[in-house]
Amino acid sequence: MSKEHNNSTAITPLFSAEAIENRIREIGKAISVDFAFATSASPLLLIVVLKGAFIFAADLVRTITIPCTVDFIHASSYGSGKISSGNVTIKHNLAIEGRHILLVEDIIDTGLTIQQIEAELMTMKPASISICTLLDKPETRKHPVVARYRGFIVPNAFIVGYGIDFNEQYRGLPALGKLDS
């Protein structure tokens, strides 16, 4: 990861591409064991929270060895800044009744977004919902959320790279870093 991006914003490296790859492999193995009951007739459904989790989900699904399918949900609580607006917008077209769901998120911060997504999905009567997040910021949690699978615990900082953006920039960085202000 480059320390500078566009010569204007510094990024302090946190996790290398290799560390991310290794951790995702471990998570995929755990998911495959925990959901070993999944079959091609009843595969695990990964619901990926767009846009930030798409790269994580793509790499994760390639490490899962059980039958699974993928769908997407769009959720946002950030405007154009670094502070959550507190208003969550959720868009989807899902049919999940009776399905085992793995909700795949890029980062859990206050917990508001993932809590509201989970609550909305529960009204659709899935068999179960488990949460998988690449990054977790437990020190900023304001809403109770239990992530069954966590990649890394991160400090209270704005993280970018590996699909996670700031104002639609930095998603393509192969590693994760802290955006310095």
N, CA, C and O of each residue as an XYZ file, in Angstrom:
724
protein
N       0.860     -1.177      0.000
C       0.000      0.000      0.000
C       0.895      1.225      0.000
O       1.862      1.327      0.754
N       0.543      2.121     -0.850
C       1.290      3.364     -0.936
C       0.974      4.246      0.262
O      -0.183      4.368      0.664
N       1.994      4.852      0.824
C       1.793      5.759      1.954
C       1.050      7.010      1.508
O       0.304      7.600      2.290
N       1.245      7.413      0.275
C       0.574      8.600     -0.263
C      -0.352      8.162     -1.389
O      -0.028      7.234     -2.130
N      -1.467      8.801     -1.522
C      -2.398      8.549     -2.615
C      -2.711      9.885     -3.260
O      -3.173     10.810     -2.592
N      -2.464      9.986     -4.544
C      -2.683     11.234     -5.279
C      -1.917     12.402     -4.662
O      -2.326     13.553     -4.813
N      -0.825     12.127     -3.978
C       0.037     13.153     -3.384
C      -0.689     14.112     -2.446
O      -0.163     15.185     -2.152
N      -1.887     13.757     -1.966
C      -2.602     14.689     -1.100
C      -3.031     14.081      0.224
O      -3.150     14.801      1.215
N      -3.263     12.794      0.269
C      -3.751     12.164      1.476
C      -2.832     11.021      1.873
O      -2.524     10.158      1.050
N      -2.398     11.007      3.104
C      -1.535      9.933      3.596
C      -2.384      8.794      4.132
O      -3.441      9.011      4.724
N      -1.904      7.577      3.916
C      -2.567      6.375      4.407
C      -1.547      5.565      5.187
O      -0.497      5.202      4.657
N      -1.853      5.286      6.434
C      -0.977      4.474      7.267
C      -1.363      3.011      7.107
O      -2.500      2.654      7.415
N      -0.469      2.155      6.641
C      -0.795      0.739      6.432
C      -1.204      0.042      7.735
O      -0.613      0.265      8.792
N      -2.238     -0.811      7.628
C      -2.684     -1.618      8.773
C      -2.532     -3.118      8.502
O      -1.946     -3.844      9.305
N      -3.065     -3.576      7.360
C      -3.035     -5.008      7.030
C      -2.639     -5.173      5.569
O      -3.223     -4.551      4.681
N      -1.649     -6.008      5.334
C      -1.151     -6.257      3.977
C      -2.122     -7.152      3.211
O      -3.000     -7.788      3.794
N      -1.943     -7.183      1.901
C      -2.759     -8.061      1.060
C      -2.578     -9.516      1.484
O      -3.541    -10.283      1.481
N      -1.372     -9.898      1.844
C      -1.104    -11.268      2.277
C      -1.815    -11.586      3.596
O      -2.383    -12.668      3.741
N      -1.792    -10.669      4.547
C      -2.477    -10.888      5.829
C      -3.983    -11.029      5.609
O      -4.630    -11.869      6.235
N      -4.537    -10.208      4.720
C      -5.965    -10.277      4.412
C      -6.302    -11.625      3.782
O      -7.270    -12.278      4.173
N      -5.499    -12.033      2.809
C      -5.722    -13.317      2.138
C      -5.699    -14.476      3.129
O      -6.562    -15.352      3.083
N      -4.719    -14.483      4.019
C      -4.615    -15.560      5.012
C      -5.811    -15.581      5.954
O      -6.339    -16.647      6.271
N      -6.237    -14.408      6.398
C      -7.370    -14.352      7.326
C      -8.665    -14.783      6.635
O      -9.486    -15.469      7.243
N      -8.854    -14.396      5.398
C     -10.056    -14.798      4.661
C     -10.084    -16.314      4.470
O     -11.145    -16.931      4.559
N      -8.948    -16.900      4.214
C      -8.881    -18.354      4.078
C      -9.337    -19.029      5.379
O     -10.071    -20.017      5.343
N      -8.903    -18.498      6.519
C      -9.312    -19.043      7.820
C     -10.817    -18.896      8.033
O     -11.473    -19.823      8.509
N     -11.362    -17.729      7.680
C     -12.800    -17.498      7.844
C     -13.586    -18.448      6.945
O     -14.569    -19.046      7.383
N     -13.162    -18.589      5.695
C     -13.843    -19.491      4.762
C     -13.869    -20.921      5.256
O     -14.866    -21.625      5.091
N     -12.772    -21.351      5.862
C     -12.714    -22.704      6.420
C     -13.708    -22.850      7.566
O     -14.421    -23.850      7.642
N     -13.762    -21.861      8.461
C     -14.695    -21.909      9.597
C     -16.149    -21.918      9.115
O     -16.971    -22.665      9.644
N     -16.463    -21.104      8.131
C     -17.819    -21.070      7.573
C     -18.177    -22.421      6.971
O     -19.284    -22.920      7.172
N     -17.249    -23.013      6.236
C     -17.483    -24.310      5.600
C     -17.755    -25.396      6.627
O     -18.586    -26.274      6.394
N     -17.065    -25.346      7.757
C     -17.290    -26.317      8.836
C     -18.633    -26.061      9.510
O     -19.418    -26.986      9.716
N     -18.892    -24.797      9.852
C     -20.112    -24.454     10.586
C     -21.390    -24.694      9.780
O     -22.436    -25.004     10.351
N     -21.309    -24.552      8.470
C     -22.482    -24.737      7.620
C     -22.348    -25.984      6.749
O     -22.855    -26.018      5.627
N     -21.677    -26.993      7.257
C     -21.450    -28.233      6.510
C     -22.754    -28.915      6.095
O     -22.757    -29.746      5.187
N     -23.847    -28.570      6.747
C     -25.149    -29.154      6.411
C     -25.716    -28.602      5.100
O     -26.693    -29.143      4.581
N     -25.124    -27.544      4.562
C     -25.625    -26.951      3.321
C     -25.494    -27.952      2.173
O     -24.516    -28.693      2.078
N     -26.488    -27.952      1.321
C     -26.492    -28.840      0.155
C     -26.775    -28.022     -1.098
O     -27.128    -26.846     -1.010
N     -26.621    -28.636     -2.246
C     -26.930    -27.919     -3.485
C     -28.419    -27.604     -3.557
O     -28.813    -26.638     -4.210
N     -29.258    -28.410     -2.890
C     -30.697    -28.131     -2.855
C     -31.027    -27.023     -1.860
O     -32.046    -26.347     -1.995
N     -30.160    -26.836     -0.858
C     -30.369    -25.806      0.157
C     -29.023    -25.163      0.514
O     -28.499    -25.376      1.608
N     -28.469    -24.374     -0.416
C     -27.154    -23.780     -0.177
C     -27.213    -22.607      0.793
O     -28.251    -21.967      0.964
N     -26.081    -22.344      1.418
C     -25.930    -21.149      2.239
C     -26.053    -19.943      1.312
O     -25.505    -19.943      0.210
N     -26.776    -18.913      1.762
C     -26.924    -17.684      0.970
C     -26.088    -16.586      1.593
O     -26.343    -16.175      2.725
N     -25.091    -16.108      0.865
C     -24.303    -14.959      1.295
C     -24.996    -13.712      0.771
O     -25.192    -13.565     -0.436
N     -25.364    -12.822      1.669
C     -25.925    -11.533      1.269
C     -24.835    -10.499      1.545
O     -24.460    -10.257      2.692
N     -24.345     -9.907      0.480
C     -23.208     -8.997      0.534
C     -23.710     -7.563      0.598
O     -24.531     -7.147     -0.220
N     -23.212     -6.812      1.573
C     -23.586     -5.414      1.723
C     -22.697     -4.579      0.791
O     -21.476     -4.522      0.944
N     -23.352     -3.938     -0.172
C     -22.636     -3.108     -1.146
C     -22.433     -1.714     -0.611
O     -23.224     -1.256      0.213
N     -21.441     -1.052     -1.032
C     -20.467     -1.425     -2.016
C     -19.207     -1.978     -1.356
O     -18.469     -2.744     -1.975
N     -18.961     -1.600     -0.128
C     -17.676     -1.868      0.513
C     -17.281     -3.322      0.647
O     -16.086     -3.620      0.660
N     -18.227     -4.243      0.749
C     -17.885     -5.641      1.017
C     -17.702     -6.481     -0.241
O     -17.450     -7.681     -0.136
N     -17.821     -5.890     -1.426
C     -17.809     -6.714     -2.631
C     -16.476     -7.422     -2.873
O     -16.477     -8.574     -3.307
N     -15.357     -6.784     -2.611
C     -14.060     -7.432     -2.830
C     -13.846     -8.528     -1.782
O     -13.419     -9.633     -2.116
N     -14.137     -8.225     -0.534
C     -14.055     -9.212      0.544
C     -14.915    -10.428      0.210
O     -14.458    -11.565      0.327
N     -16.154    -10.189     -0.206
C     -17.075    -11.287     -0.508
C     -16.577    -12.130     -1.674
O     -16.682    -13.356     -1.637
N     -16.038    -11.493     -2.705
C     -15.533    -12.237     -3.863
C     -14.413    -13.181     -3.442
O     -14.381    -14.339     -3.857
N     -13.501    -12.686     -2.622
C     -12.406    -13.541     -2.153
C     -12.910    -14.588     -1.163
O     -12.450    -15.729     -1.180
N     -13.847    -14.210     -0.306
C     -14.390    -15.142      0.681
C     -15.111    -16.312      0.029
O     -14.892    -17.462      0.410
N     -15.957    -16.040     -0.937
C     -16.752    -17.104     -1.564
C     -15.853    -18.140     -2.250
O     -16.230    -19.306     -2.365
N     -14.681    -17.724     -2.701
C     -13.753    -18.666     -3.334
C     -13.073    -19.580     -2.319
O     -12.468    -20.581     -2.702
N     -13.162    -19.251     -1.027
C     -12.552    -20.105      0.003
C     -13.569    -21.016      0.678
O     -13.193    -21.927      1.415
N     -14.845    -20.778      0.435
C     -15.906    -21.588      1.044
C     -16.079    -22.855      0.225
O     -16.233    -22.792     -0.995
N     -16.054    -24.006      0.887
C     -16.079    -25.287      0.184
C     -17.438    -25.968      0.180
O     -17.568    -27.074     -0.344
N     -18.445    -25.335      0.748
C     -19.795    -25.897      0.759
C     -20.637    -25.193     -0.308
O     -20.251    -24.126     -0.784
N     -21.769    -25.767     -0.689
C     -22.630    -25.088     -1.654
C     -23.117    -23.743     -1.096
O     -23.600    -23.667      0.033
N     -22.983    -22.698     -1.901
C     -23.457    -21.383     -1.487
C     -23.855    -20.571     -2.716
O     -23.389    -20.821     -3.828
N     -24.715    -19.608     -2.486
C     -25.106    -18.666     -3.516
C     -24.876    -17.266     -2.961
O     -24.673    -17.085     -1.761
N     -24.911    -16.278     -3.857
C     -24.606    -14.906     -3.463
C     -25.698    -13.972     -3.964
O     -26.175    -14.102     -5.092
N     -26.084    -13.033     -3.117
C     -26.983    -11.950     -3.504
C     -26.466    -10.684     -2.839
O     -25.515    -10.727     -2.059
N     -27.094     -9.559     -3.151
C     -26.574     -8.274     -2.694
C     -27.661     -7.407     -2.089
O     -28.838     -7.501     -2.437
N     -27.224     -6.559     -1.171
C     -28.090     -5.562     -0.556
C     -27.279     -4.270     -0.517
O     -26.075     -4.290     -0.261
N     -27.940     -3.165     -0.769
C     -27.242     -1.879     -0.725
C     -27.678     -1.152      0.530
O     -28.870     -0.940      0.757
N     -26.710     -0.772      1.340
C     -27.004     -0.039      2.571
C     -25.975      1.058      2.736
O     -24.796      0.877      2.433
N     -26.435      2.191      3.215
C     -25.521      3.303      3.418
C     -25.968      4.149      4.592
O     -27.153      4.430      4.775
N     -24.967      4.551      5.395
C     -25.251      5.499      6.478
C     -24.267      6.660      6.432
O     -24.271      7.525      7.309
N     -23.425      6.673      5.403
C     -22.452      7.757      5.257
C     -22.854      8.634      4.093
O     -23.297      8.147      3.053
N     -22.696      9.914      4.275
C     -22.883     10.846      3.168
C     -21.545     11.000      2.475
O     -20.979     10.025      1.981
N     -21.048     12.200      2.437
C     -19.770     12.437      1.782
C     -18.661     12.703      2.789
O     -17.608     13.223      2.419
N     -18.873     12.362      4.041
C     -17.859     12.628      5.057
C     -17.404     11.376      5.762
O     -17.659     10.262      5.304
N     -16.725     11.565      6.885
C     -16.198     10.457      7.673
C     -17.111     10.079      8.829
O     -16.833      9.112      9.538
N     -18.186     10.814      9.034
C     -19.094     10.562     10.149
C     -20.406      9.996      9.605
O     -20.974     10.518      8.646
N     -20.873      8.921     10.238
C     -22.148      8.337      9.848
C     -23.265      9.348     10.054
O     -23.278     10.086     11.038
N     -24.204      9.370      9.108
C     -25.323     10.307      9.201
C     -26.339      9.884     10.257
O     -27.126     10.701     10.734
N     -26.315      8.594     10.620
C     -27.302      8.077     11.563
C     -28.574      7.628     10.876
O     -29.451      7.045     11.514
N     -28.688      7.890      9.580
C     -29.826      7.444      8.779
C     -29.352      6.346      7.843
O     -28.427      6.550      7.056
N     -29.980      5.186      7.928
C     -29.580      4.059      7.098
C     -30.582      3.883      5.971
O     -31.788      3.787      6.196
N     -30.058      3.842      4.756
C     -30.867      3.564      3.571
C     -30.566      2.141      3.141
O     -29.402      1.788      2.950
N     -31.606      1.308      2.984
C     -31.430     -0.088      2.605
C     -32.239     -0.354      1.343
O     -33.425     -0.033      1.273
N     -31.578     -0.951      0.338
C     -32.244     -1.307     -0.919
C     -31.922     -2.761     -1.238
O     -30.764     -3.177     -1.195
N     -32.966     -3.532     -1.561
C     -32.750     -4.928     -1.953
C     -33.994     -5.474     -2.631
O     -35.064     -4.865     -2.612
N     -33.815     -6.645     -3.232
C     -34.912     -7.400     -3.823
C     -34.634     -8.866     -3.509
O     -34.272     -9.637     -4.398
N     -34.803     -9.249     -2.250
C     -34.423    -10.567     -1.776
C     -35.635    -11.422     -1.433
O     -36.659    -10.920     -0.970
N     -35.499    -12.714     -1.669
C     -36.464    -13.710     -1.211
C     -35.663    -14.711     -0.384
O     -34.922    -15.522     -0.940
N     -35.805    -14.661      0.933
C     -34.908    -15.447      1.799
C     -35.635    -16.368      2.776
O     -34.988    -17.005      3.607
N     -36.937    -16.450      2.699
C     -37.685    -17.262      3.665
C     -37.148    -18.685      3.706
O     -37.007    -19.344      2.677
N     -36.848    -19.148      4.932
C     -36.379    -20.505      5.152
C     -34.913    -20.742      4.817
O     -34.431    -21.866      4.957
N     -34.197    -19.726      4.383
C     -32.788    -19.870      3.988
C     -31.860    -19.560      5.158
O     -32.191    -18.762      6.035
N     -30.693    -20.204      5.155
C     -29.631    -19.865      6.091
C     -28.815    -18.760      5.437
O     -28.300    -18.924      4.331
N     -28.704    -17.625      6.139
C     -28.102    -16.416      5.591
C     -26.776    -16.114      6.280
O     -26.660    -16.206      7.502
N     -25.779    -15.751      5.474
C     -24.542    -15.197      5.989
C     -24.471    -13.774      5.448
O     -24.261    -13.561      4.254
N     -24.646    -12.820      6.324
C     -24.622    -11.408      5.972
C     -23.158    -10.961      5.972
O     -22.493    -11.012      7.006
N     -22.659    -10.527      4.820
C     -21.243    -10.193      4.655
C     -21.083     -8.674      4.574
O     -21.602     -8.026      3.665
N     -20.353     -8.126      5.545
C     -20.170     -6.676      5.672
C     -18.684     -6.344      5.603
O     -17.841     -7.185      5.915
N     -18.366     -5.116      5.194
C     -16.968     -4.699      5.159
C     -16.472     -4.298      6.541
O     -15.397     -4.720      6.967
N     -17.257     -3.482      7.243
C     -16.812     -2.987      8.548
C     -18.022     -2.734      9.441
O     -19.025     -2.179      8.992
N     -17.927     -3.136     10.688
C     -18.965     -2.827     11.665
C     -18.388     -1.776     12.599
O     -17.394     -2.004     13.289
N     -19.029     -0.633     12.600
C     -18.577      0.519     13.370
C     -19.547      0.719     14.542
O     -19.406      0.055     15.569
N     -20.501      1.598     14.411
C     -21.476      1.828     15.486
C     -22.426      0.651     15.641
O     -22.993      0.438     16.713
N     -22.597     -0.114     14.563
C     -23.511     -1.246     14.579
C     -24.880     -0.906     14.034
O     -25.693     -1.806     13.824
N     -25.161      0.366     13.800
C     -26.487      0.795     13.348
C     -26.878      0.159     12.016
O     -27.965     -0.406     11.897
N     -26.007      0.246     11.021
C     -26.348     -0.258      9.689
C     -26.623     -1.753      9.721
O     -27.668     -2.200      9.247
N     -25.702     -2.527     10.274
C     -25.867     -3.979     10.268
C     -27.049     -4.403     11.133
O     -27.725     -5.379     10.810
N     -27.308     -3.693     12.219
C     -28.450     -4.012     13.065
C     -29.755     -3.781     12.303
O     -30.675     -4.593     12.393
N     -29.841     -2.692     11.562
C     -31.059     -2.413     10.806
C     -31.229     -3.375      9.635
O     -32.350     -3.776      9.322
N     -30.136     -3.747      8.990
C     -30.229     -4.745      7.911
C     -30.720     -6.068      8.480
O     -31.633     -6.685      7.930
N     -30.116     -6.504      9.578
C     -30.505     -7.780     10.196
C     -31.976     -7.748     10.605
O     -32.696     -8.723     10.387
N     -32.430     -6.649     11.192
C     -33.832     -6.544     11.610
C     -34.769     -6.642     10.399
O     -35.791     -7.326     10.454
N     -34.416     -5.962      9.322
C     -35.256     -6.027      8.119
C     -35.281     -7.432      7.533
O     -36.336     -7.917      7.123
N     -34.126     -8.088      7.492
C     -34.073     -9.444      6.948
C     -34.838    -10.434      7.828
O     -35.447    -11.372      7.313
N     -34.814    -10.238      9.136
C     -35.548    -11.131     10.035
C     -37.046    -11.115      9.760
O     -37.720    -12.121      9.977
N     -37.575     -9.997      9.289
C     -39.007     -9.935      8.963
C     -39.348    -10.817      7.768
O     -40.519    -11.102      7.517
N     -38.326    -11.249      7.030
C     -38.523    -12.082      5.852
C     -38.412    -13.572      6.178
O     -38.412    -14.403      5.270
N     -38.318    -13.914      7.459
C     -38.353    -15.274      7.989
C     -37.274    -16.220      7.445
O     -37.595    -17.294      6.936
N     -36.007    -15.828      7.548
C     -34.957    -16.777      7.174
C     -34.827    -17.867      8.235
O     -35.310    -17.700      9.355
N     -34.184    -18.974      7.895
C     -33.941    -20.034      8.876
C     -32.947    -19.539      9.927
O     -33.083    -19.849     11.111
N     -31.947    -18.769      9.489
C     -30.968    -18.207     10.409
C     -30.231    -17.067      9.713
O     -30.191    -16.989      8.485
N     -29.651    -16.189     10.523
C     -28.777    -15.134     10.012
C     -27.525    -15.109     10.867
O     -27.593    -15.022     12.093
N     -26.382    -15.185     10.203
C     -25.089    -15.012     10.858
C     -24.397    -13.844     10.176
O     -24.627    -13.572      8.997
N     -23.551    -13.158     10.926
C     -22.858    -11.989     10.393
C     -21.372    -12.281     10.258
O     -20.745    -12.854     11.149
N     -20.828    -11.874      9.122
C     -19.410    -11.983      8.838
C     -18.921    -10.596      8.435
O     -19.465     -9.994      7.509
N     -17.907    -10.087      9.116
C     -17.361     -8.776      8.778
C     -15.855     -8.865      8.606
O     -15.173     -9.580      9.341
N     -15.354     -8.144      7.643
C     -13.910     -8.083      7.463
C     -13.269     -7.324      8.620
O     -12.260     -7.759      9.176
N     -13.868     -6.178      8.981
C     -13.308     -5.329     10.027
C     -14.339     -5.053     11.108
O     -15.530     -4.915     10.828
N     -13.876     -4.975     12.325
C     -14.753     -4.685     13.458
C     -14.105     -3.598     14.311
O     -12.923     -3.668     14.647
N     -14.919     -2.583     14.657
C     -14.484     -1.502     15.551
C     -15.326     -1.572     16.824
O     -16.231     -0.755     16.992
N     -15.062     -2.508     17.715
C     -15.914     -2.662     18.894
C     -15.925     -1.445     19.817
O     -16.911     -1.230     20.522
N     -14.863     -0.647     19.831
C     -14.823      0.501     20.740
C     -15.784      1.617     20.328
O     -16.051      2.519     21.123
N     -16.307      1.571     19.104
C     -17.253      2.600     18.654
C     -18.698      2.103     18.654
O     -19.607      2.827     18.248
N     -18.907      0.875     19.105
C     -20.227      0.249     19.044
C     -21.242      0.991     19.898
O     -21.011      1.232     21.083
N     -22.365      1.351     19.290
C     -23.480      1.978     19.991
C     -24.713      1.087     19.968
O     -25.629      1.267     20.770
N     -24.738      0.127     19.050
C     -25.871     -0.787     18.894
C     -25.320     -2.204     18.987
O     -24.319     -2.516     18.343
N     -25.953     -3.066     19.775
C     -25.417     -4.417     19.966
C     -25.461     -5.239     18.676
O     -26.505     -5.378     18.040
N     -24.316     -5.770     18.318
C     -24.178     -6.610     17.132
C     -23.199     -7.722     17.473
O     -22.158     -7.482     18.083
N     -23.541     -8.932     17.076
C     -22.636    -10.052     17.281
C     -22.216    -10.570     15.914
O     -23.031    -11.111     15.168
N     -20.943    -10.400     15.591
C     -20.402    -10.929     14.343
C     -19.815    -12.303     14.634
O     -18.868    -12.435     15.408
N     -20.383    -13.314     14.009
C     -19.915    -14.688     14.211
C     -18.515    -14.877     13.622
O     -17.709    -15.652     14.137
N     -18.245    -14.158     12.537
C     -16.942    -14.241     11.873
C     -16.390    -12.827     11.718
O     -17.059    -11.944     11.182
N     -15.159    -12.623     12.195
C     -14.513    -11.303     12.106
C     -13.119    -11.480     11.537
O     -12.370    -12.373     11.933
N     -12.789    -10.605     10.597
C     -11.453    -10.650     10.035
C     -10.438    -10.027     10.972
O      -9.535    -10.706     11.461
N     -10.587     -8.732     11.223
C      -9.641     -7.994     12.042
C     -10.374     -6.998     12.925
O     -11.398     -6.443     12.525
N      -9.858     -6.772     14.109
C     -10.338     -5.693     14.965
C      -9.466     -4.485     14.640
O      -8.240     -4.586     14.590
N     -10.113     -3.342     14.419
C      -9.381     -2.142     14.015
C      -9.643     -1.004     14.994
O     -10.642     -1.000     15.712
N      -8.720     -0.034     15.008
C      -8.885      1.117     15.902
C      -9.971      2.059     15.394
O     -10.457      1.923     14.271
N     -10.333      3.000     16.231
C     -11.315      4.011     15.863
C     -10.649      5.009     14.918
O     -10.186      6.073     15.329
N     -10.616      4.634     13.648
C     -10.012      5.458     12.603
C     -10.782      5.187     11.323
O     -11.530      4.214     11.241
N     -10.605      6.033     10.332
C     -11.268      5.812      9.052
C     -10.371      4.922      8.207
O      -9.262      5.309      7.840
N     -10.864      3.719      7.901
C     -10.101      2.700      7.195
C     -10.491      2.703      5.721
O     -11.666      2.843      5.383
N      -9.491      2.547      4.842
C      -9.740      2.494      3.403
C      -8.944      1.348      2.792
O      -8.026      0.800      3.402
N      -9.327      1.010      1.574
C      -8.654     -0.031      0.811
C      -9.465     -1.308      0.795
O     -10.411     -1.478      1.563
N      -9.072     -2.208     -0.103
C      -9.683     -3.524     -0.212
C     -11.212     -3.440     -0.270
O     -11.910     -4.197      0.405
N     -11.720     -2.513     -1.081
C     -13.158     -2.343     -1.268
C     -13.762     -1.223     -0.455
O     -14.850     -0.748     -0.781
N     -13.096     -0.790      0.583
C     -13.632      0.235      1.476
C     -13.164      1.602      0.989
O     -11.982      1.807      0.713
N     -14.104      2.525      0.889
C     -13.796      3.807      0.269
C     -13.902      4.980      1.224
O     -14.382      4.860      2.351
N     -13.443      6.099      0.741
C     -13.739      7.414      1.277
C     -14.098      8.259      0.064
O     -13.260      8.501     -0.806
N     -15.352      8.707      0.012
C     -15.847      9.477     -1.139
C     -15.563      8.767     -2.456
O     -15.132      9.392     -3.426
N     -15.807      7.454     -2.487
C     -15.643      6.598     -3.665
C     -14.191      6.447     -4.119
O     -13.953      6.001     -5.242
N     -13.240      6.795     -3.304
C     -11.823      6.611     -3.624
C     -11.227      5.536     -2.718
O     -11.765      5.244     -1.650
N     -10.125      4.959     -3.150
C      -9.307      4.008     -2.400
C      -9.823      2.572     -2.407
O      -9.154      1.699     -1.854
N     -10.987      2.282     -3.011
C     -11.515      0.913     -3.020
C     -10.531     -0.084     -3.625
O     -10.443     -1.225     -3.171
N      -9.797      0.338     -4.639
C      -8.921     -0.555     -5.372
C      -7.587     -0.864     -4.727
O      -6.813     -1.652     -5.269
N      -7.296     -0.260     -3.576
C      -6.035     -0.572     -2.904
C      -6.065     -2.030     -2.458
O      -7.079     -2.480     -1.925
N      -4.977     -2.786     -2.660
C      -4.968     -4.210     -2.333
C      -4.826     -4.532     -0.851
O      -4.976     -5.684     -0.443
N      -4.535     -3.507     -0.042
C      -4.356     -3.693      1.397
C      -5.279     -2.730      2.126
O      -6.020     -1.973      1.499
N      -5.231     -2.763      3.438
C      -6.064     -1.887      4.265
C      -5.180     -0.907      5.029
O      -4.115     -1.266      5.530
N      -5.643      0.329      5.105
C      -4.890      1.341      5.836
C      -5.782      2.370      6.473
O      -6.973      2.467      6.174
N      -5.189      3.130      7.348
C      -5.895      4.195      8.057
C      -5.705      5.488      7.273
O      -4.580      5.887      6.970
N      -6.813      6.131      6.951
C      -6.768      7.401      6.245
C      -6.377      8.476      7.241
O      -7.099      8.733      8.204
N      -5.246      9.097      7.010
C      -4.766     10.146      7.902
C      -5.405     11.470      7.502
O      -5.530     11.777      6.317
N      -5.811     12.256      8.512
C      -6.461     13.529      8.177
C      -5.481     14.664      8.191
O      -5.856     15.807      7.931
